């Protein structure tokens, strides 16, 4: 806990360092990446940090960089404006899209697919699951019926059906990509932990410190199950 407090005090000091003229959308991340070694050392000395506390601070900066690269934000392309949903409001997106789910959707809005569209829906739903909040191995069974009733899966099935019906040119792979992006927003901790573990195995410096210092920085689950 002491490490975390010191890190935040230290990072508060880092925010006072001048940025290097980057665009406003990525200024914070770029500022973190552009901190020079001398500025970092000077700031840590001013805060009277121990070497382990400096490692913790560096780990947090790297954590922010990795999080920014792997946790989506903003409005999804293609369908985000149509559905009025955002990666920044996960529960709201679940509530808006789950109504289209073929099995558990809202009467009058649920999408019922037939023929090749139904087969496409089954093919996609058989290749992904919510994974972390229930034991179902897929989104759908072989006949297209929902494999589980968790809110994450209902939303993903609803989005699949919506995209098949309203954007028929999208490939199975593209729709799966979108579903996996949403799964990242549902389970940020599990997703980033898996990414960090891969980076650690590849020898990426500083990752072991992230896993040590910040195991609880992200929620295990966003949105109802």
C-alpha positions as CSV (number, residue, x, y, z in Angstrom):
1,X,0.0,0.0,0.0
2,X,2.9,2.3,0.8
3,X,4.3,1.7,-2.7
4,X,1.0,2.7,-4.3
5,X,0.7,5.9,-2.3
6,X,4.3,6.9,-3.2
7,X,3.7,6.1,-6.8
8,X,0.7,8.3,-7.0
9,X,2.6,11.2,-5.3
10,X,5.5,10.6,-7.7
11,X,3.3,10.5,-10.8
12,X,1.5,13.7,-9.7
13,X,4.9,15.4,-9.9
14,X,5.5,13.9,-13.3
15,X,2.4,15.5,-14.6
16,X,4.1,18.9,-14.0
17,X,6.8,18.1,-16.5
18,X,6.4,19.8,-19.9
19,X,5.0,17.8,-22.7
20,X,6.5,17.8,-26.2
21,X,3.8,19.2,-28.4
22,X,1.8,16.1,-29.1
23,X,-1.9,16.1,-30.1
24,X,-4.4,16.4,-27.3
25,X,-5.9,13.0,-27.9
26,X,-2.7,11.2,-27.0
27,X,-0.9,13.8,-24.9
28,X,-1.1,12.0,-21.6
29,X,0.2,8.7,-23.0
30,X,2.9,10.4,-25.1
31,X,4.0,12.5,-22.0
32,X,4.5,9.2,-20.1
33,X,6.6,7.8,-23.0
34,X,8.6,11.0,-23.5
35,X,9.9,11.4,-19.9
36,X,13.7,11.5,-20.1
37,X,15.9,9.5,-17.8
38,X,17.3,12.6,-16.2
39,X,13.8,14.1,-15.4
40,X,12.7,10.8,-14.0
41,X,15.8,10.6,-11.7
42,X,15.4,14.2,-10.6
43,X,11.7,13.7,-9.8
44,X,12.4,10.5,-7.9
45,X,15.2,12.2,-5.9
46,X,12.9,15.1,-5.0
47,X,10.3,12.6,-3.7
48,X,13.0,10.7,-1.8
49,X,12.0,7.4,-3.4
50,X,13.7,4.1,-2.8
51,X,14.8,2.0,-5.7
52,X,11.8,-0.4,-5.2
53,X,9.5,2.6,-5.3
54,X,11.1,3.9,-8.5
55,X,10.5,0.5,-10.0
56,X,6.9,0.6,-8.9
57,X,6.5,4.1,-10.6
58,X,8.1,2.9,-13.8
59,X,5.9,-0.2,-13.7
60,X,2.8,2.0,-13.4
61,X,3.8,4.1,-16.4
62,X,4.3,1.0,-18.5
63,X,1.0,-0.4,-17.2
64,X,-0.7,2.8,-18.5
65,X,0.9,2.4,-21.9
66,X,-0.2,-1.3,-22.2
67,X,-3.7,-0.5,-21.0
68,X,-4.1,2.3,-23.6
69,X,-2.9,-0.1,-26.3
70,X,-5.3,-3.0,-25.4
71,X,-8.4,-1.6,-23.6
72,X,-10.6,0.1,-26.3
73,X,-12.2,3.5,-25.7
74,X,-14.6,5.7,-27.7
75,X,-17.2,4.8,-30.2
76,X,-16.9,1.6,-32.3
77,X,-16.5,2.0,-36.0
78,X,-19.2,0.9,-38.4
79,X,-22.0,0.4,-35.9
80,X,-21.2,2.6,-32.9
81,X,-23.2,5.6,-33.9
82,X,-26.1,3.6,-35.3
83,X,-26.5,1.9,-31.9
84,X,-25.4,4.9,-29.8
85,X,-22.9,2.8,-27.8
86,X,-19.4,3.5,-26.6
87,X,-16.6,1.3,-25.2
88,X,-16.5,3.8,-22.3
89,X,-20.0,2.9,-21.2
90,X,-20.0,-0.9,-21.1
91,X,-23.2,-1.5,-19.1
92,X,-25.1,1.0,-21.2
93,X,-23.9,-0.8,-24.4
94,X,-25.0,-4.2,-23.0
95,X,-28.4,-2.8,-22.2
96,X,-28.9,-1.3,-25.7
97,X,-27.6,-4.3,-27.7
98,X,-28.9,-7.3,-25.8
99,X,-32.4,-6.5,-27.0
100,X,-31.4,-7.9,-30.4
101,X,-30.4,-11.3,-29.1
102,X,-32.3,-14.0,-31.0
103,X,-32.9,-16.1,-27.9
104,X,-33.1,-13.7,-24.9
105,X,-33.7,-10.4,-26.7
106,X,-36.7,-8.1,-26.2
107,X,-39.9,-9.1,-27.9
108,X,-40.4,-6.9,-30.9
109,X,-36.7,-6.2,-31.2
110,X,-35.0,-9.6,-31.1
111,X,-33.6,-10.5,-34.5
112,X,-34.6,-13.9,-35.9
113,X,-32.2,-15.1,-38.6
114,X,-32.9,-17.9,-41.1
115,X,-31.1,-19.7,-43.9
116,X,-27.5,-18.7,-44.6
117,X,-27.7,-15.9,-42.1
118,X,-28.6,-18.3,-39.3
119,X,-25.7,-20.6,-40.3
120,X,-23.3,-17.6,-40.3
121,X,-24.6,-16.7,-36.8
122,X,-24.1,-20.3,-35.6
123,X,-20.6,-20.5,-37.1
124,X,-19.5,-17.2,-35.4
125,X,-21.2,-18.1,-32.1
126,X,-19.5,-21.5,-32.0
127,X,-16.0,-19.9,-32.1
128,X,-16.3,-17.6,-29.0
129,X,-17.7,-17.5,-25.5
130,X,-17.9,-15.0,-22.7
131,X,-15.2,-17.3,-21.1
132,X,-14.7,-15.7,-17.7
133,X,-18.1,-15.5,-16.1
134,X,-19.8,-18.8,-17.0
135,X,-18.8,-22.3,-18.0
136,X,-20.3,-22.2,-21.5
137,X,-17.7,-23.0,-24.2
138,X,-19.6,-21.2,-27.0
139,X,-22.2,-18.4,-27.4
140,X,-24.6,-20.8,-29.1
141,X,-25.4,-24.4,-29.5
142,X,-25.4,-26.3,-32.8
143,X,-29.0,-25.3,-33.5
144,X,-28.3,-21.6,-32.8
145,X,-30.0,-21.5,-29.4
146,X,-28.2,-19.5,-26.7
147,X,-25.6,-21.6,-24.8
148,X,-25.9,-19.4,-21.6
149,X,-27.9,-16.5,-20.3
150,X,-25.2,-14.2,-19.0
151,X,-25.6,-10.5,-20.0
152,X,-22.2,-10.5,-21.8
153,X,-23.2,-13.4,-24.0
154,X,-26.6,-12.0,-24.7
155,X,-25.0,-8.7,-25.8
156,X,-22.5,-10.5,-28.0
157,X,-25.2,-12.6,-29.6
158,X,-27.3,-9.5,-30.1
159,X,-24.4,-7.7,-31.8
160,X,-23.7,-10.7,-34.0
161,X,-27.3,-10.9,-35.2
162,X,-27.4,-7.1,-35.7
163,X,-24.2,-7.0,-37.8
164,X,-25.3,-10.0,-39.9
165,X,-28.6,-8.4,-40.6
166,X,-27.5,-4.8,-41.1
167,X,-24.0,-5.2,-42.4
168,X,-24.1,-8.4,-44.5
169,X,-20.7,-7.7,-46.1
170,X,-18.8,-8.1,-42.9
171,X,-16.8,-11.3,-42.7
172,X,-17.0,-13.8,-39.9
173,X,-13.5,-12.8,-38.8
174,X,-14.4,-9.1,-38.6
175,X,-17.5,-9.8,-36.5
176,X,-15.4,-12.1,-34.3
177,X,-12.9,-9.3,-33.9
178,X,-15.6,-6.9,-32.7
179,X,-16.9,-9.5,-30.2
180,X,-13.4,-10.0,-28.8
181,X,-12.9,-6.3,-28.5
182,X,-16.1,-6.1,-26.4
183,X,-15.0,-9.1,-24.3
184,X,-11.9,-7.0,-23.5
185,X,-14.1,-4.3,-22.0
186,X,-16.1,-6.9,-20.0
187,X,-13.0,-8.5,-18.5
188,X,-10.2,-5.9,-18.5
189,X,-8.2,-7.5,-15.7
190,X,-8.1,-11.0,-17.2
191,X,-7.4,-9.6,-20.7
192,X,-4.5,-7.5,-19.6
193,X,-3.1,-10.1,-17.2
194,X,-2.9,-12.6,-20.1
195,X,-1.2,-10.0,-22.2
196,X,1.3,-9.1,-19.5
197,X,2.1,-12.7,-18.9
198,X,2.9,-13.2,-22.6
199,X,5.1,-10.1,-22.4
200,X,6.9,-11.4,-19.3
201,X,7.6,-14.7,-21.0
202,X,9.1,-12.9,-24.0
203,X,11.5,-11.0,-21.7
204,X,9.9,-7.6,-21.8
205,X,11.5,-5.5,-19.1
206,X,9.4,-4.1,-16.4
207,X,6.4,-6.4,-16.8
208,X,7.2,-8.5,-13.8
209,X,7.0,-5.3,-11.7
210,X,3.5,-4.6,-13.1
211,X,2.3,-8.0,-12.2
212,X,3.8,-7.6,-8.7
213,X,2.7,-4.1,-8.0
214,X,-0.7,-3.7,-9.7
215,X,-2.7,-7.0,-9.7
216,X,-5.9,-5.2,-8.5
217,X,-5.8,-2.0,-10.6
218,X,-8.5,-3.2,-12.9
219,X,-12.0,-4.7,-12.2
220,X,-12.4,-8.4,-12.8
221,X,-15.6,-7.8,-14.6
222,X,-17.6,-4.9,-16.1
223,X,-21.3,-5.3,-16.7
224,X,-23.7,-7.8,-15.2
225,X,-23.3,-11.5,-15.6
